[in-house]
Amino acid sequence: MKTKLGVAALILLFVGGLWLVAAPFAVGYQPRGDEWTDATINDLWIGGLLAGGAFVTLVVYAADALRELAHRGRHAVD
């Protein structure tokens, strides 16, 4: 149960980070063609870090789960 909750939290962090990256343009508080505001730059950095960190953590978790499954499969054959 804890694993599912952790993966769900990572997915929410990833989606939240993507939203922070897209929000200045989707909501419209970054005028098109103008120089980026400080809020837009902040959203891009924080959103990118959140999404990137969550994505890397999800990939590491998936690789660890696959390694464990392969390890179990080798023991089942022996």
PDB file with one MODEL, atoms N, CA, C and O in Angstrom:
MODEL        1
ATOM      1  N   MET A   1       0.821  -1.197   0.000  1.00  0.00           N
ATOM      2  CA  MET A   1       0.000   0.000   0.000  1.00  0.00           C
ATOM      3  C   MET A   1       0.864   1.259   0.000  1.00  0.00           C
ATOM      4  O   MET A   1       0.556   2.226  -0.696  1.00  0.00           O
ATOM      5  N   LYS A   2       1.949   1.244   0.785  1.00  0.00           N
ATOM      6  CA  LYS A   2       2.820   2.419   0.833  1.00  0.00           C
ATOM      7  C   LYS A   2       3.468   2.685  -0.512  1.00  0.00           C
ATOM      8  O   LYS A   2       3.674   3.839  -0.890  1.00  0.00           O
ATOM      9  N   THR A   3       3.790   1.621  -1.236  1.00  0.00           N
ATOM     10  CA  THR A   3       4.426   1.780  -2.540  1.00  0.00           C
ATOM     11  C   THR A   3       3.477   2.469  -3.517  1.00  0.00           C
ATOM     12  O   THR A   3       3.879   3.374  -4.248  1.00  0.00           O
ATOM     13  N   LYS A   4       2.223   2.039  -3.525  1.00  0.00           N
ATOM     14  CA  LYS A   4       1.242   2.658  -4.425  1.00  0.00           C
ATOM     15  C   LYS A   4       1.040   4.125  -4.086  1.00  0.00           C
ATOM     16  O   LYS A   4       0.904   4.964  -4.976  1.00  0.00           O
ATOM     17  N   LEU A   5       1.021   4.427  -2.807  1.00  0.00           N
ATOM     18  CA  LEU A   5       0.855   5.815  -2.386  1.00  0.00           C
ATOM     19  C   LEU A   5       2.064   6.654  -2.798  1.00  0.00           C
ATOM     20  O   LEU A   5       1.907   7.798  -3.225  1.00  0.00           O
ATOM     21  N   GLY A   6       3.256   6.098  -2.674  1.00  0.00           N
ATOM     22  CA  GLY A   6       4.462   6.811  -3.086  1.00  0.00           C
ATOM     23  C   GLY A   6       4.514   7.058  -4.579  1.00  0.00           C
ATOM     24  O   GLY A   6       4.883   8.145  -5.023  1.00  0.00           O
ATOM     25  N   VAL A   7       4.142   6.044  -5.359  1.00  0.00           N
ATOM     26  CA  VAL A   7       4.124   6.206  -6.816  1.00  0.00           C
ATOM     27  C   VAL A   7       3.064   7.226  -7.215  1.00  0.00           C
ATOM     28  O   VAL A   7       3.294   8.038  -8.111  1.00  0.00           O
ATOM     29  N   ALA A   8       1.910   7.191  -6.563  1.00  0.00           N
ATOM     30  CA  ALA A   8       0.859   8.171  -6.857  1.00  0.00           C
ATOM     31  C   ALA A   8       1.343   9.583  -6.537  1.00  0.00           C
ATOM     32  O   ALA A   8       1.070  10.517  -7.291  1.00  0.00           O
ATOM     33  N   ALA A   9       2.058   9.745  -5.424  1.00  0.00           N
ATOM     34  CA  ALA A   9       2.587  11.060  -5.068  1.00  0.00           C
ATOM     35  C   ALA A   9       3.602  11.540  -6.096  1.00  0.00           C
ATOM     36  O   ALA A   9       3.618  12.719  -6.450  1.00  0.00           O
ATOM     37  N   LEU A  10       4.452  10.632  -6.579  1.00  0.00           N
ATOM     38  CA  LEU A  10       5.429  11.011  -7.604  1.00  0.00           C
ATOM     39  C   LEU A  10       4.747  11.414  -8.903  1.00  0.00           C
ATOM     40  O   LEU A  10       5.175  12.358  -9.567  1.00  0.00           O
ATOM     41  N   ILE A  11       3.694  10.703  -9.262  1.00  0.00           N
ATOM     42  CA  ILE A  11       2.955  11.047 -10.479  1.00  0.00           C
ATOM     43  C   ILE A  11       2.303  12.420 -10.324  1.00  0.00           C
ATOM     44  O   ILE A  11       2.306  13.219 -11.259  1.00  0.00           O
ATOM     45  N   LEU A  12       1.745  12.693  -9.148  1.00  0.00           N
ATOM     46  CA  LEU A  12       1.157  14.017  -8.910  1.00  0.00           C
ATOM     47  C   LEU A  12       2.214  15.117  -8.957  1.00  0.00           C
ATOM     48  O   LEU A  12       1.959  16.195  -9.494  1.00  0.00           O
ATOM     49  N   LEU A  13       3.391  14.858  -8.403  1.00  0.00           N
ATOM     50  CA  LEU A  13       4.483  15.833  -8.486  1.00  0.00           C
ATOM     51  C   LEU A  13       4.892  16.082  -9.938  1.00  0.00           C
ATOM     52  O   LEU A  13       5.143  17.220 -10.334  1.00  0.00           O
ATOM     53  N   PHE A  14       4.956  15.008 -10.723  1.00  0.00           N
ATOM     54  CA  PHE A  14       5.320  15.136 -12.133  1.00  0.00           C
ATOM     55  C   PHE A  14       4.293  15.982 -12.883  1.00  0.00           C
ATOM     56  O   PHE A  14       4.653  16.894 -13.628  1.00  0.00           O
ATOM     57  N   VAL A  15       3.015  15.672 -12.681  1.00  0.00           N
ATOM     58  CA  VAL A  15       1.951  16.421 -13.368  1.00  0.00           C
ATOM     59  C   VAL A  15       1.919  17.871 -12.876  1.00  0.00           C
ATOM     60  O   VAL A  15       1.713  18.794 -13.664  1.00  0.00           O
ATOM     61  N   GLY A  16       2.123  18.065 -11.572  1.00  0.00           N
ATOM     62  CA  GLY A  16       2.170  19.428 -11.044  1.00  0.00           C
ATOM     63  C   GLY A  16       3.329  20.228 -11.620  1.00  0.00           C
ATOM     64  O   GLY A  16       3.183  21.413 -11.919  1.00  0.00           O
ATOM     65  N   GLY A  17       4.478  19.581 -11.777  1.00  0.00           N
ATOM     66  CA  GLY A  17       5.619  20.253 -12.391  1.00  0.00           C
ATOM     67  C   GLY A  17       5.351  20.625 -13.841  1.00  0.00           C
ATOM     68  O   GLY A  17       5.715  21.711 -14.292  1.00  0.00           O
ATOM     69  N   LEU A  18       4.711  19.714 -14.567  1.00  0.00           N
ATOM     70  CA  LEU A  18       4.359  20.029 -15.953  1.00  0.00           C
ATOM     71  C   LEU A  18       3.378  21.198 -16.018  1.00  0.00           C
ATOM     72  O   LEU A  18       3.472  22.055 -16.896  1.00  0.00           O
ATOM     73  N   TRP A  19       2.427  21.219 -15.066  1.00  0.00           N
ATOM     74  CA  TRP A  19       1.475  22.325 -15.042  1.00  0.00           C
ATOM     75  C   TRP A  19       2.197  23.647 -14.764  1.00  0.00           C
ATOM     76  O   TRP A  19       1.878  24.662 -15.384  1.00  0.00           O
ATOM     77  N   LEU A  20       3.150  23.649 -13.855  1.00  0.00           N
ATOM     78  CA  LEU A  20       3.879  24.880 -13.574  1.00  0.00           C
ATOM     79  C   LEU A  20       4.631  25.379 -14.808  1.00  0.00           C
ATOM     80  O   LEU A  20       4.738  26.586 -15.027  1.00  0.00           O
ATOM     81  N   VAL A  21       5.140  24.468 -15.597  1.00  0.00           N
ATOM     82  CA  VAL A  21       5.837  24.867 -16.824  1.00  0.00           C
ATOM     83  C   VAL A  21       4.850  25.451 -17.838  1.00  0.00           C
ATOM     84  O   VAL A  21       5.168  26.425 -18.520  1.00  0.00           O
ATOM     85  N   ALA A  22       3.670  24.866 -17.938  1.00  0.00           N
ATOM     86  CA  ALA A  22       2.696  25.302 -18.939  1.00  0.00           C
ATOM     87  C   ALA A  22       1.825  26.468 -18.477  1.00  0.00           C
ATOM     88  O   ALA A  22       1.278  27.189 -19.311  1.00  0.00           O
ATOM     89  N   ALA A  23       1.687  26.666 -17.178  1.00  0.00           N
ATOM     90  CA  ALA A  23       0.739  27.641 -16.627  1.00  0.00           C
ATOM     91  C   ALA A  23       0.918  29.074 -17.142  1.00  0.00           C
ATOM     92  O   ALA A  23      -0.079  29.709 -17.484  1.00  0.00           O
ATOM     93  N   PRO A  24       2.130  29.605 -17.212  1.00  0.00           N
ATOM     94  CA  PRO A  24       2.235  31.002 -17.669  1.00  0.00           C
ATOM     95  C   PRO A  24       1.637  31.213 -19.059  1.00  0.00           C
ATOM     96  O   PRO A  24       1.118  32.288 -19.359  1.00  0.00           O
ATOM     97  N   PHE A  25       1.708  30.211 -19.885  1.00  0.00           N
ATOM     98  CA  PHE A  25       1.220  30.342 -21.258  1.00  0.00           C
ATOM     99  C   PHE A  25      -0.241  29.916 -21.372  1.00  0.00           C
ATOM    100  O   PHE A  25      -0.991  30.490 -22.161  1.00  0.00           O
ATOM    101  N   ALA A  26      -0.651  28.915 -20.592  1.00  0.00           N
ATOM    102  CA  ALA A  26      -2.036  28.427 -20.639  1.00  0.00           C
ATOM    103  C   ALA A  26      -2.992  29.407 -19.979  1.00  0.00           C
ATOM    104  O   ALA A  26      -4.092  29.637 -20.482  1.00  0.00           O
ATOM    105  N   VAL A  27      -2.582  29.982 -18.859  1.00  0.00           N
ATOM    106  CA  VAL A  27      -3.437  30.911 -18.133  1.00  0.00           C
ATOM    107  C   VAL A  27      -3.376  32.298 -18.766  1.00  0.00           C
ATOM    108  O   VAL A  27      -4.364  33.033 -18.756  1.00  0.00           O
ATOM    109  N   GLY A  28      -2.233  32.651 -19.307  1.00  0.00           N
ATOM    110  CA  GLY A  28      -2.113  33.906 -20.037  1.00  0.00           C
ATOM    111  C   GLY A  28      -1.491  35.047 -19.261  1.00  0.00           C
ATOM    112  O   GLY A  28      -1.616  36.197 -19.682  1.00  0.00           O
ATOM    113  N   TYR A  29      -0.816  34.781 -18.131  1.00  0.00           N
ATOM    114  CA  TYR A  29      -0.186  35.895 -17.438  1.00  0.00           C
ATOM    115  C   TYR A  29       1.204  36.207 -17.983  1.00  0.00           C
ATOM    116  O   TYR A  29       1.861  37.134 -17.512  1.00  0.00           O
ATOM    117  N   GLN A  30       1.653  35.440 -18.969  1.00  0.00           N
ATOM    118  CA  GLN A  30       2.875  35.783 -19.700  1.00  0.00           C
ATOM    119  C   GLN A  30       2.450  36.308 -21.064  1.00  0.00           C
ATOM    120  O   GLN A  30       2.052  35.528 -21.930  1.00  0.00           O
ATOM    121  N   PRO A  31       2.528  37.619 -21.265  1.00  0.00           N
ATOM    122  CA  PRO A  31       2.111  38.178 -22.560  1.00  0.00           C
ATOM    123  C   PRO A  31       2.939  37.607 -23.712  1.00  0.00           C
ATOM    124  O   PRO A  31       4.162  37.494 -23.628  1.00  0.00           O
ATOM    125  N   ARG A  32       2.247  37.256 -24.772  1.00  0.00           N
ATOM    126  CA  ARG A  32       2.906  36.655 -25.926  1.00  0.00           C
ATOM    127  C   ARG A  32       3.825  37.666 -26.611  1.00  0.00           C
ATOM    128  O   ARG A  32       3.431  38.791 -26.919  1.00  0.00           O
ATOM    129  N   GLY A  33       5.058  37.224 -26.836  1.00  0.00           N
ATOM    130  CA  GLY A  33       6.025  38.056 -27.523  1.00  0.00           C
ATOM    131  C   GLY A  33       6.790  39.008 -26.625  1.00  0.00           C
ATOM    132  O   GLY A  33       7.766  39.615 -27.065  1.00  0.00           O
ATOM    133  N   ASP A  34       6.369  39.154 -25.373  1.00  0.00           N
ATOM    134  CA  ASP A  34       7.071  40.037 -24.436  1.00  0.00           C
ATOM    135  C   ASP A  34       8.216  39.295 -23.771  1.00  0.00           C
ATOM    136  O   ASP A  34       8.313  38.070 -23.836  1.00  0.00           O
ATOM    137  N   GLU A  35       9.079  40.071 -23.131  1.00  0.00           N
ATOM    138  CA  GLU A  35      10.159  39.482 -22.352  1.00  0.00           C
ATOM    139  C   GLU A  35       9.541  38.727 -21.173  1.00  0.00           C
ATOM    140  O   GLU A  35       8.552  39.172 -20.589  1.00  0.00           O
ATOM    141  N   TRP A  36      10.132  37.586 -20.834  1.00  0.00           N
ATOM    142  CA  TRP A  36       9.580  36.765 -19.754  1.00  0.00           C
ATOM    143  C   TRP A  36       9.640  37.495 -18.419  1.00  0.00           C
ATOM    144  O   TRP A  36      10.645  38.115 -18.072  1.00  0.00           O
ATOM    145  N   THR A  37       8.547  37.405 -17.688  1.00  0.00           N
ATOM    146  CA  THR A  37       8.500  38.015 -16.361  1.00  0.00           C
ATOM    147  C   THR A  37       9.230  37.122 -15.364  1.00  0.00           C
ATOM    148  O   THR A  37       9.539  35.966 -15.654  1.00  0.00           O
ATOM    149  N   ASP A  38       9.500  37.678 -14.187  1.00  0.00           N
ATOM    150  CA  ASP A  38      10.160  36.896 -13.138  1.00  0.00           C
ATOM    151  C   ASP A  38       9.304  35.705 -12.714  1.00  0.00           C
ATOM    152  O   ASP A  38       9.825  34.629 -12.419  1.00  0.00           O
ATOM    153  N   ALA A  39       7.987  35.905 -12.686  1.00  0.00           N
ATOM    154  CA  ALA A  39       7.084  34.811 -12.302  1.00  0.00           C
ATOM    155  C   ALA A  39       7.152  33.668 -13.318  1.00  0.00           C
ATOM    156  O   ALA A  39       7.113  32.498 -12.938  1.00  0.00           O
ATOM    157  N   THR A  40       7.251  33.995 -14.584  1.00  0.00           N
ATOM    158  CA  THR A  40       7.345  32.961 -15.617  1.00  0.00           C
ATOM    159  C   THR A  40       8.654  32.191 -15.482  1.00  0.00           C
ATOM    160  O   THR A  40       8.667  30.963 -15.561  1.00  0.00           O
ATOM    161  N   ILE A  41       9.729  32.896 -15.284  1.00  0.00           N
ATOM    162  CA  ILE A  41      11.032  32.239 -15.124  1.00  0.00           C
ATOM    163  C   ILE A  41      11.016  31.341 -13.889  1.00  0.00           C
ATOM    164  O   ILE A  41      11.537  30.227 -13.926  1.00  0.00           O
ATOM    165  N   ASN A  42      10.423  31.818 -12.801  1.00  0.00           N
ATOM    166  CA  ASN A  42      10.316  31.026 -11.583  1.00  0.00           C
ATOM    167  C   ASN A  42       9.489  29.766 -11.837  1.00  0.00           C
ATOM    168  O   ASN A  42       9.887  28.673 -11.433  1.00  0.00           O
ATOM    169  N   ASP A  43       8.356  29.909 -12.496  1.00  0.00           N
ATOM    170  CA  ASP A  43       7.509  28.748 -12.803  1.00  0.00           C
ATOM    171  C   ASP A  43       8.247  27.735 -13.671  1.00  0.00           C
ATOM    172  O   ASP A  43       8.140  26.530 -13.442  1.00  0.00           O
ATOM    173  N   LEU A  44       8.983  28.202 -14.649  1.00  0.00           N
ATOM    174  CA  LEU A  44       9.709  27.284 -15.522  1.00  0.00           C
ATOM    175  C   LEU A  44      10.794  26.523 -14.764  1.00  0.00           C
ATOM    176  O   LEU A  44      10.950  25.318 -14.961  1.00  0.00           O
ATOM    177  N   TRP A  45      11.542  27.204 -13.905  1.00  0.00           N
ATOM    178  CA  TRP A  45      12.600  26.538 -13.144  1.00  0.00           C
ATOM    179  C   TRP A  45      12.038  25.557 -12.119  1.00  0.00           C
ATOM    180  O   TRP A  45      12.456  24.401 -12.056  1.00  0.00           O
ATOM    181  N   ILE A  46      11.093  26.030 -11.326  1.00  0.00           N
ATOM    182  CA  ILE A  46      10.533  25.175 -10.274  1.00  0.00           C
ATOM    183  C   ILE A  46       9.756  24.021 -10.886  1.00  0.00           C
ATOM    184  O   ILE A  46       9.889  22.884 -10.434  1.00  0.00           O
ATOM    185  N   GLY A  47       8.954  24.287 -11.899  1.00  0.00           N
ATOM    186  CA  GLY A  47       8.196  23.228 -12.563  1.00  0.00           C
ATOM    187  C   GLY A  47       9.101  22.209 -13.235  1.00  0.00           C
ATOM    188  O   GLY A  47       8.848  21.006 -13.176  1.00  0.00           O
ATOM    189  N   GLY A  48      10.160  22.697 -13.875  1.00  0.00           N
ATOM    190  CA  GLY A  48      11.105  21.784 -14.513  1.00  0.00           C
ATOM    191  C   GLY A  48      11.832  20.914 -13.508  1.00  0.00           C
ATOM    192  O   GLY A  48      12.038  19.725 -13.746  1.00  0.00           O
ATOM    193  N   LEU A  49      12.223  21.499 -12.383  1.00  0.00           N
ATOM    194  CA  LEU A  49      12.902  20.722 -11.338  1.00  0.00           C
ATOM    195  C   LEU A  49      11.963  19.687 -10.726  1.00  0.00           C
ATOM    196  O   LEU A  49      12.361  18.542 -10.514  1.00  0.00           O
ATOM    197  N   LEU A  50      10.732  20.075 -10.442  1.00  0.00           N
ATOM    198  CA  LEU A  50       9.766  19.126  -9.880  1.00  0.00           C
ATOM    199  C   LEU A  50       9.474  17.991 -10.858  1.00  0.00           C
ATOM    200  O   LEU A  50       9.528  16.818 -10.487  1.00  0.00           O
ATOM    201  N   ALA A  51       9.168  18.339 -12.100  1.00  0.00           N
ATOM    202  CA  ALA A  51       8.846  17.314 -13.092  1.00  0.00           C
ATOM    203  C   ALA A  51      10.057  16.428 -13.369  1.00  0.00           C
ATOM    204  O   ALA A  51       9.924  15.208 -13.455  1.00  0.00           O
ATOM    205  N   GLY A  52      11.218  17.025 -13.506  1.00  0.00           N
ATOM    206  CA  GLY A  52      12.425  16.244 -13.767  1.00  0.00           C
ATOM    207  C   GLY A  52      12.789  15.322 -12.619  1.00  0.00           C
ATOM    208  O   GLY A  52      13.121  14.156 -12.835  1.00  0.00           O
ATOM    209  N   GLY A  53      12.728  15.838 -11.400  1.00  0.00           N
ATOM    210  CA  GLY A  53      13.032  15.012 -10.242  1.00  0.00           C
ATOM    211  C   GLY A  53      12.059  13.865 -10.070  1.00  0.00           C
ATOM    212  O   GLY A  53      12.465  12.740  -9.778  1.00  0.00           O
ATOM    213  N   ALA A  54      10.769  14.146 -10.251  1.00  0.00           N
ATOM    214  CA  ALA A  54       9.760  13.087 -10.132  1.00  0.00           C
ATOM    215  C   ALA A  54       9.942  12.052 -11.238  1.00  0.00           C
ATOM    216  O   ALA A  54       9.802  10.856 -10.986  1.00  0.00           O
ATOM    217  N   PHE A  55      10.251  12.490 -12.454  1.00  0.00           N
ATOM    218  CA  PHE A  55      10.439  11.559 -13.559  1.00  0.00           C
ATOM    219  C   PHE A  55      11.638  10.648 -13.316  1.00  0.00           C
ATOM    220  O   PHE A  55      11.556   9.437 -13.520  1.00  0.00           O
ATOM    221  N   VAL A  56      12.739  11.230 -12.885  1.00  0.00           N
ATOM    222  CA  VAL A  56      13.940  10.432 -12.612  1.00  0.00           C
ATOM    223  C   VAL A  56      13.668   9.423 -11.497  1.00  0.00           C
ATOM    224  O   VAL A  56      14.091   8.270 -11.586  1.00  0.00           O
ATOM    225  N   THR A  57      12.968   9.850 -10.456  1.00  0.00           N
ATOM    226  CA  THR A  57      12.645   8.952  -9.355  1.00  0.00           C
ATOM    227  C   THR A  57      11.725   7.826  -9.814  1.00  0.00           C
ATOM    228  O   THR A  57      11.899   6.681  -9.397  1.00  0.00           O
ATOM    229  N   LEU A  58      10.752   8.136 -10.663  1.00  0.00           N
ATOM    230  CA  LEU A  58       9.872   7.089 -11.196  1.00  0.00           C
ATOM    231  C   LEU A  58      10.645   6.090 -12.048  1.00  0.00           C
ATOM    232  O   LEU A  58      10.383   4.889 -11.974  1.00  0.00           O
ATOM    233  N   VAL A  59      11.586   6.556 -12.850  1.00  0.00           N
ATOM    234  CA  VAL A  59      12.396   5.661 -13.678  1.00  0.00           C
ATOM    235  C   VAL A  59      13.270   4.770 -12.804  1.00  0.00           C
ATOM    236  O   VAL A  59      13.397   3.575 -13.069  1.00  0.00           O
ATOM    237  N   VAL A  60      13.870   5.341 -11.766  1.00  0.00           N
ATOM    238  CA  VAL A  60      14.696   4.547 -10.850  1.00  0.00           C
ATOM    239  C   VAL A  60      13.844   3.499 -10.146  1.00  0.00           C
ATOM    240  O   VAL A  60      14.265   2.352 -10.000  1.00  0.00           O
ATOM    241  N   TYR A  61      12.653   3.885  -9.710  1.00  0.00           N
ATOM    242  CA  TYR A  61      11.753   2.929  -9.053  1.00  0.00           C
ATOM    243  C   TYR A  61      11.371   1.802 -10.018  1.00  0.00           C
ATOM    244  O   TYR A  61      11.383   0.634  -9.632  1.00  0.00           O
ATOM    245  N   ALA A  62      11.036   2.137 -11.257  1.00  0.00           N
ATOM    246  CA  ALA A  62      10.664   1.120 -12.239  1.00  0.00           C
ATOM    247  C   ALA A  62      11.833   0.188 -12.536  1.00  0.00           C
ATOM    248  O   ALA A  62      11.643  -1.022 -12.662  1.00  0.00           O
ATOM    249  N   ALA A  63      13.027   0.732 -12.648  1.00  0.00           N
ATOM    250  CA  ALA A  63      14.205  -0.104 -12.900  1.00  0.00           C
ATOM    251  C   ALA A  63      14.457  -1.047 -11.729  1.00  0.00           C
ATOM    252  O   ALA A  63      14.803  -2.210 -11.934  1.00  0.00           O
ATOM    253  N   ASP A  64      14.289  -0.560 -10.512  1.00  0.00           N
ATOM    254  CA  ASP A  64      14.473  -1.401  -9.334  1.00  0.00           C
ATOM    255  C   ASP A  64      13.424  -2.508  -9.282  1.00  0.00           C
ATOM    256  O   ASP A  64      13.738  -3.647  -8.937  1.00  0.00           O
ATOM    257  N   ALA A  65      12.183  -2.178  -9.623  1.00  0.00           N
ATOM    258  CA  ALA A  65      11.122  -3.186  -9.635  1.00  0.00           C
ATOM    259  C   ALA A  65      11.389  -4.246 -10.703  1.00  0.00           C
ATOM    260  O   ALA A  65      11.169  -5.432 -10.461  1.00  0.00           O
ATOM    261  N   LEU A  66      11.854  -3.835 -11.869  1.00  0.00           N
ATOM    262  CA  LEU A  66      12.181  -4.796 -12.929  1.00  0.00           C
ATOM    263  C   LEU A  66      13.361  -5.674 -12.539  1.00  0.00           C
ATOM    264  O   LEU A  66      13.377  -6.869 -12.837  1.00  0.00           O
ATOM    265  N   ARG A  67      14.351  -5.082 -11.872  1.00  0.00           N
ATOM    266  CA  ARG A  67      15.494  -5.866 -11.418  1.00  0.00           C
ATOM    267  C   ARG A  67      15.056  -6.915 -10.393  1.00  0.00           C
ATOM    268  O   ARG A  67      15.531  -8.051 -10.418  1.00  0.00           O
ATOM    269  N   GLU A  68      14.160  -6.533  -9.503  1.00  0.00           N
ATOM    270  CA  GLU A  68      13.656  -7.476  -8.505  1.00  0.00           C
ATOM    271  C   GLU A  68      12.853  -8.594  -9.165  1.00  0.00           C
ATOM    272  O   GLU A  68      12.974  -9.753  -8.768  1.00  0.00           O
ATOM    273  N   LEU A  69      12.043  -8.270 -10.154  1.00  0.00           N
ATOM    274  CA  LEU A  69      11.285  -9.302 -10.876  1.00  0.00           C
ATOM    275  C   LEU A  69      12.215 -10.263 -11.612  1.00  0.00           C
ATOM    276  O   LEU A  69      11.985 -11.472 -11.621  1.00  0.00           O
ATOM    277  N   ALA A  70      13.255  -9.727 -12.223  1.00  0.00           N
ATOM    278  CA  ALA A  70      14.212 -10.596 -12.924  1.00  0.00           C
ATOM    279  C   ALA A  70      14.947 -11.489 -11.930  1.00  0.00           C
ATOM    280  O   ALA A  70      15.215 -12.653 -12.228  1.00  0.00           O
ATOM    281  N   HIS A  71      15.274 -10.965 -10.765  1.00  0.00           N
ATOM    282  CA  HIS A  71      15.940 -11.745  -9.727  1.00  0.00           C
ATOM    283  C   HIS A  71      15.039 -12.869  -9.236  1.00  0.00           C
ATOM    284  O   HIS A  71      15.503 -13.989  -9.026  1.00  0.00           O
ATOM    285  N   ARG A  72      13.759 -12.579  -9.052  1.00  0.00           N
ATOM    286  CA  ARG A  72      12.817 -13.617  -8.649  1.00  0.00           C
ATOM    287  C   ARG A  72      12.672 -14.678  -9.735  1.00  0.00           C
ATOM    288  O   ARG A  72      12.554 -15.867  -9.436  1.00  0.00           O
ATOM    289  N   GLY A  73      12.679 -14.251 -10.984  1.00  0.00           N
ATOM    290  CA  GLY A  73      12.549 -15.203 -12.099  1.00  0.00           C
ATOM    291  C   GLY A  73      13.724 -16.145 -12.170  1.00  0.00           C
ATOM    292  O   GLY A  73      13.545 -17.325 -12.469  1.00  0.00           O
ATOM    293  N   ARG A  74      14.923 -15.661 -11.905  1.00  0.00           N
ATOM    294  CA  ARG A  74      16.106 -16.529 -11.914  1.00  0.00           C
ATOM    295  C   ARG A  74      16.042 -17.573 -10.801  1.00  0.00           C
ATOM    296  O   ARG A  74      16.452 -18.719 -10.992  1.00  0.00           O
ATOM    297  N   HIS A  75      15.534 -17.176  -9.656  1.00  0.00           N
ATOM    298  CA  HIS A  75      15.432 -18.123  -8.545  1.00  0.00           C
ATOM    299  C   HIS A  75      14.327 -19.145  -8.795  1.00  0.00           C
ATOM    300  O   HIS A  75      14.425 -20.276  -8.320  1.00  0.00           O
ATOM    301  N   ALA A  76      13.301 -18.782  -9.514  1.00  0.00           N
ATOM    302  CA  ALA A  76      12.226 -19.726  -9.812  1.00  0.00           C
ATOM    303  C   ALA A  76      12.705 -20.809 -10.767  1.00  0.00           C
ATOM    304  O   ALA A  76      12.246 -21.948 -10.687  1.00  0.00           O
ATOM    305  N   VAL A  77      13.618 -20.474 -11.667  1.00  0.00           N
ATOM    306  CA  VAL A  77      14.143 -21.452 -12.631  1.00  0.00           C
ATOM    307  C   VAL A  77      15.093 -22.423 -11.946  1.00  0.00           C
ATOM    308  O   VAL A  77      15.120 -23.605 -12.287  1.00  0.00           O
ATOM    309  N   ASP A  78      15.878 -21.936 -10.979  1.00  0.00           N
ATOM    310  CA  ASP A  78      16.874 -22.789 -10.297  1.00  0.00           C
ATOM    311  C   ASP A  78      16.251 -23.851  -9.481  1.00  0.00           C
ATOM    312  O   ASP A  78      16.956 -24.641  -8.853  1.00  0.00           O
TER     313      ASP A  78
ENDMDL
END
